[in-house]
Amino acid sequence: MDNIVAEVANAYKLPYENNIFDLIYMIAVFNEIPDQEKALKEFNRVLKPKGLLVMSELLMDTDYPLSRTVIRKVESFPFKLIEKIGNFFYYTLKFEKE
């Protein structure tokens, strides 16, 4: 794939234009972000309308958050849960930008 580029960036101030991404996908990352509200605002800024914010978590992660906690935090921003896959031990949450 020639349209994927790995970059390091600050989750609070992403170096991208508004409404540029179709998808943000994080695996065992969300609870590692100290100011999750600030990061969610930035994710909202760079996602296109109807863009997807997808988060996966595993129980073996020492910072494992309960899915209901993540859902409550993310839905307090203009995101809507559209799918939950998995169970208590692992899950993936798919949110759509409203």
Order of alpha helices (4+ residues) and beta strands (2+ residues): beta-alpha-beta-alpha-beta-beta
